[in-house]
Amino acid sequence: MIIRYTGHSCFKLYDDKTGYSIIFDPYKPGSVPGYHDIRDVASKVLPSHTHDDHFGMESVQLETRDDSPYRVEAIDTYHDPEKGALRGENRINIVTDKRTGEKLIHYGDIGEKIDDLLTEENMALLKDADIALIPIGGYYTYDMQEAMELIERTTPKMVIPMHFRSEIVGFGYPNIDTIEKFIDFATKAGKKVTVARVSYINTGDIHLDCDILVLKPHNI
């Protein structure tokens, strides 16, 4: 799996054997402060919900393909702890590589109470992912404490944080927490945090462990 962090909650998953690609949660032009617009091509788009910062479908040109190397499953959840009364619904997308068995989970704007989310049925899909893309900024989504509880209870091999801002670089919504604050919090919680200077990884070239990997947003 080649995974590129476009920015905010948008990632592109690319299979180097077939060229098939999936984009998660593209944002609409101008919807997230500090980010350049998205102009991309993909075989499939998987949005978690229809808010502007996750549903920029017009920014992605779809290519017609029916040779997906991935199995896609989903869990319909909520954007808030009041079962959608505040911000509506949210979809968690689970993508498994049919050839390697690698499993990637994109949590979207998860805000549902964690005990409601982690039912026995849902845990069958969420437990022990190879890579989990988890929002950590709070206010609209899980904050860093809730994200850490999700990590501890679902035990992914690697976590890539998303939906945050950076005061140093100057991007993201002003009312969510910074990635710098999360790095400090995760380190104090005993996690090994790796801050990459690149916006993508190829899972075939790295050894996955329990690190938190902070990727550089591509579109800043």
Buried (B, 14 or more C-beta within 10 A) or exposed (E): BBBBBBBBBBBBBBBEEBEBBBBBBBBBBEBBEBBBEBEBEBBBBBBBBEBEBBBBEEBBEEEEEEEBBBEEEBBEBBBBBEEBEEBBBBBBBBBBBEEBEBBBBBBBBBBBEBEEBBEEEBEEBBBEBBBBBBBBBBEBBBBBEBBBBBBEBBEBBBBBBBBBBBEEBEBBBEEBBBBBBBBEBBEEBEBEBEEEEEBBBEBEEEEBEEBBBBBBBBBB
